């Protein structure tokens, strides 16, 4: 490992010891994960980083199947790099496939990833990638070659909603084939779950390239927000303690279980369905304006009928 990389990593570790924002926690199944004290949230809190990432992203987004069929570079956006568990699980699960991979990771800080590097022995998923992580921390990009497979991994550090809102910035990024969306919860991090963010994310996709996105939430407010942003939305696989997650795509045929028209009634009756129009968390019933747009979505192919409930306007 180059001395310059070692020096940068050591400096990051020194800062970590000063603020002590992260701690290792042992989960009920015996595996280790990381707890963020400031947000009071544990990463992958039930089954652990590798198992959750494999179920939620690798399997649900059908990454192995899609990489086998991909003729060129396959691009993944990793929204919420955190401690790197999602990306490293993807790398390990696809290392035998020759398709070149490009990963764009986004986060406000590298502290969690540096903490994971320091505690790689306990976490396990870091094994075999310590050098790559160190270089990513130092240079914000790293090239990995294993078993004939080439990987380009980039780190874009900053406020993701702000970066995504800059059209010029978005045009500099390769449009994704898949998105791993793993932000902290809306109550703790509302700016990552707004209508504006998902609308900008949808605008970042290449309409000529199929793209699917998975996230751990199954909330009605999230699904409404994704639909109004232009995505097709489906029921995602169970993972950990969650009976469902959510998968979204720019093409309906990419979803195994699209939300059916009957789901609209659930949205209309929900006490928490109106999208976050600003970065302030709150729960509200669906407004009439949002309902009128929702029922016109091509996923449901319905004409808007007279509502049989109360709507709270914006």
C-alpha positions as CSV (number, residue, x, y, z in Angstrom):
1,X,0.0,0.0,0.0
2,X,1.5,3.4,-1.0
3,X,2.7,5.5,1.9
4,X,0.5,8.4,0.9
5,X,-2.6,6.1,1.2
6,X,-1.4,4.9,4.6
7,X,-1.0,8.4,5.9
8,X,-4.4,9.5,4.8
9,X,-6.1,6.4,6.4
10,X,-4.2,6.9,9.7
11,X,-5.3,10.5,9.8
12,X,-8.9,9.5,9.3
13,X,-8.6,6.9,12.1
14,X,-7.2,9.5,14.4
15,X,-10.2,11.7,13.8
16,X,-12.5,8.7,14.4
17,X,-11.0,8.2,17.9
18,X,-11.6,11.8,18.7
19,X,-15.3,11.9,17.9
20,X,-16.1,8.2,18.7
21,X,-19.4,8.4,16.7
22,X,-19.4,4.7,15.9
23,X,-19.3,1.5,17.9
24,X,-19.3,-2.2,17.1
25,X,-22.5,-4.1,18.1
26,X,-23.1,-7.9,18.1
27,X,-26.4,-8.8,16.6
28,X,-28.8,-11.5,17.8
29,X,-27.5,-13.9,15.2
30,X,-23.9,-13.5,16.4
31,X,-22.6,-11.3,13.6
32,X,-21.2,-7.8,14.1
33,X,-22.5,-4.5,12.7
34,X,-22.0,-0.8,13.4
35,X,-24.0,1.6,15.5
36,X,-24.0,5.3,14.7
37,X,-24.4,7.2,18.0
38,X,-25.3,10.5,16.5
39,X,-28.3,9.1,14.5
40,X,-28.9,6.3,17.1
41,X,-29.3,3.8,14.3
42,X,-27.6,0.5,13.7
43,X,-26.6,-0.5,10.1
44,X,-28.3,-3.7,8.9
45,X,-29.6,-4.3,12.5
46,X,-31.2,-7.8,12.2
47,X,-29.3,-10.2,9.9
48,X,-26.1,-8.2,9.5
49,X,-24.4,-6.3,6.6
50,X,-23.6,-9.2,4.2
51,X,-26.9,-11.1,4.6
52,X,-29.0,-8.1,4.2
53,X,-27.1,-6.7,1.2
54,X,-27.3,-10.1,-0.5
55,X,-31.1,-10.4,0.0
56,X,-32.0,-6.8,-0.6
57,X,-29.7,-5.8,-3.4
58,X,-27.8,-8.7,-5.0
59,X,-30.8,-11.1,-5.2
60,X,-33.7,-8.6,-5.5
61,X,-32.0,-6.6,-8.3
62,X,-31.0,-9.8,-10.0
63,X,-27.5,-8.5,-10.3
64,X,-25.9,-11.8,-11.3
65,X,-28.4,-12.4,-14.1
66,X,-28.2,-8.9,-15.4
67,X,-24.4,-8.8,-15.3
68,X,-24.2,-12.0,-17.3
69,X,-26.3,-10.4,-20.0
70,X,-24.7,-7.0,-20.0
71,X,-22.7,-6.3,-23.1
72,X,-20.8,-3.3,-21.7
73,X,-20.0,-1.7,-18.4
74,X,-22.7,-2.2,-15.7
75,X,-23.2,0.9,-13.5
76,X,-24.3,0.9,-9.9
77,X,-25.2,3.9,-7.8
78,X,-24.6,3.2,-4.1
79,X,-26.6,5.9,-2.3
80,X,-25.5,5.8,1.3
81,X,-22.1,4.2,1.3
82,X,-22.0,4.0,5.1
83,X,-19.6,1.3,6.2
84,X,-19.3,-0.2,2.7
85,X,-21.2,-3.5,3.4
86,X,-23.5,-3.2,0.4
87,X,-20.8,-2.6,-2.2
88,X,-18.4,-5.2,-0.8
89,X,-21.2,-7.8,-0.8
90,X,-22.0,-7.0,-4.5
91,X,-18.3,-7.3,-5.4
92,X,-17.9,-10.6,-3.7
93,X,-21.2,-12.0,-5.2
94,X,-20.2,-11.0,-8.7
95,X,-16.5,-11.5,-8.7
96,X,-16.6,-14.5,-11.1
97,X,-18.6,-12.6,-13.7
98,X,-16.5,-10.9,-16.4
99,X,-18.8,-7.9,-17.0
100,X,-16.9,-4.7,-16.0
101,X,-18.4,-2.9,-13.1
102,X,-18.5,0.8,-12.3
103,X,-19.7,1.8,-8.8
104,X,-20.5,5.4,-7.8
105,X,-20.8,5.7,-4.0
106,X,-22.4,8.7,-2.3
107,X,-22.1,9.8,1.3
108,X,-21.5,12.9,3.4
109,X,-18.7,11.3,5.3
110,X,-16.1,8.5,5.1
111,X,-16.0,7.9,8.9
112,X,-18.2,4.8,8.9
113,X,-16.1,3.2,6.1
114,X,-12.9,4.0,8.0
115,X,-14.3,2.5,11.1
116,X,-15.2,-0.6,9.2
117,X,-11.6,-0.8,7.9
118,X,-10.3,-0.6,11.4
119,X,-12.6,-3.3,12.6
120,X,-12.4,-5.5,9.5
121,X,-11.6,-8.7,11.5
122,X,-14.9,-8.5,13.5
123,X,-17.1,-7.4,10.6
124,X,-15.8,-10.0,8.2
125,X,-17.1,-8.5,4.9
126,X,-14.0,-6.3,4.7
127,X,-11.7,-9.3,4.2
128,X,-9.9,-9.2,0.9
129,X,-10.8,-5.6,0.2
130,X,-8.8,-3.7,2.9
131,X,-6.3,-2.3,0.4
132,X,-9.1,-1.1,-2.0
133,X,-11.0,0.6,0.9
134,X,-7.8,2.4,2.0
135,X,-7.2,3.7,-1.5
136,X,-10.8,4.8,-1.9
137,X,-10.6,6.7,1.4
138,X,-7.4,8.4,0.3
139,X,-8.1,9.1,-3.3
140,X,-11.9,8.8,-3.6
141,X,-11.4,6.3,-6.5
142,X,-9.9,2.9,-6.9
143,X,-9.5,0.3,-9.6
144,X,-9.9,-3.3,-8.7
145,X,-9.1,-6.4,-10.8
146,X,-9.9,-9.8,-9.6
147,X,-10.4,-13.1,-11.6
148,X,-10.2,-11.1,-14.8
149,X,-13.0,-8.7,-13.7
150,X,-12.4,-5.0,-13.7
151,X,-14.1,-2.7,-11.2
152,X,-14.0,1.1,-11.1
153,X,-15.2,2.4,-7.7
154,X,-15.7,6.2,-7.2
155,X,-16.6,8.1,-4.1
156,X,-18.6,11.3,-4.4
157,X,-18.5,13.0,-1.0
158,X,-21.0,15.7,-0.1
159,X,-24.7,16.3,0.4
160,X,-26.5,13.9,-2.0
161,X,-29.7,15.9,-2.4
162,X,-27.7,19.0,-3.3
163,X,-25.4,17.1,-5.7
164,X,-28.3,15.5,-7.4
165,X,-30.1,18.8,-7.8
166,X,-27.3,20.1,-9.9
167,X,-28.1,19.1,-13.5
168,X,-24.6,19.8,-14.7
169,X,-23.2,17.6,-12.0
170,X,-25.6,14.8,-12.8
171,X,-24.5,14.8,-16.5
172,X,-20.9,14.1,-15.4
173,X,-22.0,10.8,-13.8
174,X,-22.6,7.6,-15.7
175,X,-26.4,6.8,-15.6
176,X,-27.1,3.8,-13.4
177,X,-28.3,0.3,-14.3
178,X,-29.1,-0.3,-10.6
179,X,-29.4,1.8,-7.5
180,X,-28.7,0.6,-3.9
181,X,-30.7,3.1,-1.8
182,X,-29.7,2.9,1.8
183,X,-30.1,6.2,3.6
184,X,-31.0,6.6,7.3
185,X,-34.7,6.5,8.0
186,X,-37.0,9.5,7.1
187,X,-37.4,10.5,10.7
188,X,-33.7,10.8,11.1
189,X,-32.7,11.9,7.6
190,X,-35.8,13.5,5.9
191,X,-33.8,15.3,3.2
192,X,-33.0,11.9,1.7
193,X,-36.6,11.0,1.2
194,X,-38.2,14.0,-0.4
195,X,-40.3,14.2,-3.5
196,X,-37.7,16.5,-5.1
197,X,-34.8,14.0,-4.5
198,X,-36.6,11.1,-6.1
199,X,-37.8,13.2,-9.0
200,X,-34.2,14.3,-9.6
201,X,-33.1,10.7,-9.3
202,X,-35.6,9.6,-11.9
203,X,-34.4,12.4,-14.2
204,X,-30.9,11.1,-13.8
205,X,-31.8,7.8,-15.4
206,X,-31.1,7.0,-19.1
207,X,-34.6,6.3,-20.6
208,X,-33.0,3.9,-23.0
209,X,-31.4,1.9,-20.3
210,X,-33.3,-0.3,-17.9
211,X,-32.7,0.6,-14.2
212,X,-34.0,-0.8,-11.0
213,X,-33.6,0.4,-7.4
214,X,-34.2,-1.4,-4.1
215,X,-34.5,0.0,-0.6
216,X,-35.4,-1.4,2.8
217,X,-38.5,0.7,3.4
218,X,-42.0,-0.5,2.6
219,X,-43.8,2.6,3.7
220,X,-46.8,3.9,1.8
221,X,-45.3,7.4,1.8
222,X,-42.2,6.2,0.1
223,X,-44.1,4.2,-2.6
224,X,-46.4,7.2,-3.3
225,X,-43.3,9.4,-3.6
226,X,-41.6,7.1,-6.0
227,X,-44.7,6.7,-8.2
228,X,-45.2,10.5,-8.4
229,X,-41.5,10.9,-9.3
230,X,-42.1,8.7,-12.4
231,X,-41.0,5.2,-11.2
232,X,-42.9,2.0,-11.5
233,X,-43.1,0.5,-8.0
234,X,-43.4,-3.1,-6.7
235,X,-43.3,-5.2,-3.6
236,X,-39.8,-6.1,-2.6
237,X,-38.5,-9.3,-0.9
238,X,-38.6,-9.8,2.8
239,X,-35.3,-9.2,4.6
240,X,-34.5,-9.3,8.3
241,X,-37.5,-8.3,10.3
242,X,-39.2,-6.7,7.4
243,X,-41.9,-8.7,5.6
244,X,-41.6,-6.5,2.6
245,X,-39.2,-4.0,1.1
246,X,-39.6,-1.8,-2.0
247,X,-38.3,-2.1,-5.6
248,X,-38.7,0.6,-8.2
249,X,-37.8,0.8,-11.9
250,X,-38.1,2.9,-15.0
251,X,-39.7,-0.1,-16.8
252,X,-42.7,-2.0,-15.4
253,X,-41.5,-5.3,-16.8
254,X,-38.5,-5.2,-14.4
255,X,-40.9,-5.7,-11.4
256,X,-41.9,-9.2,-10.4
257,X,-44.8,-7.9,-8.3
258,X,-45.9,-4.4,-9.3
259,X,-48.3,-2.7,-6.9
260,X,-51.8,-3.5,-8.1
261,X,-54.6,-1.0,-8.6
262,X,-56.1,-2.2,-5.3
263,X,-53.1,-0.7,-3.5
264,X,-54.4,2.7,-4.3
265,X,-57.1,2.3,-1.7
266,X,-54.5,1.6,0.9
267,X,-52.7,4.8,0.0
268,X,-55.9,6.8,0.1
269,X,-56.8,5.5,3.6
270,X,-53.3,5.8,5.0
271,X,-52.5,8.5,7.6
272,X,-49.0,8.8,6.2
273,X,-49.1,8.9,2.4
274,X,-48.4,12.5,1.3
275,X,-44.8,12.9,0.0
276,X,-42.3,15.1,1.9
277,X,-42.4,18.2,-0.2
278,X,-39.7,19.7,2.0
279,X,-37.0,18.2,4.1
280,X,-39.1,18.2,7.3
281,X,-40.4,14.8,8.4
282,X,-44.1,14.7,9.1
283,X,-47.0,12.3,8.5
284,X,-50.1,13.4,6.5
285,X,-53.0,11.9,4.6
286,X,-52.8,12.0,0.8
287,X,-53.8,15.4,-0.7
288,X,-56.4,15.5,-3.5
289,X,-53.7,16.9,-5.9
290,X,-51.4,14.0,-5.1
291,X,-54.3,11.5,-5.5
292,X,-55.3,12.9,-8.9
293,X,-51.7,12.4,-10.1
294,X,-51.4,9.0,-8.6
295,X,-54.4,7.4,-10.3
296,X,-53.2,8.6,-13.6
297,X,-49.9,6.7,-13.3
298,X,-49.5,4.3,-16.2
299,X,-48.9,1.5,-13.7
300,X,-52.6,1.6,-12.7
301,X,-54.1,2.8,-16.0
302,X,-57.1,4.2,-14.2
303,X,-59.2,7.3,-14.8
304,X,-59.5,9.5,-11.7
305,X,-62.8,9.0,-10.1
306,X,-64.5,10.9,-7.4
307,X,-62.7,10.4,-4.1
308,X,-64.8,8.8,-1.2
309,X,-62.6,10.2,1.5
310,X,-61.2,13.4,2.9
311,X,-58.1,15.0,1.4
312,X,-55.9,17.6,2.9
313,X,-54.6,20.0,0.3
314,X,-51.1,21.3,0.3
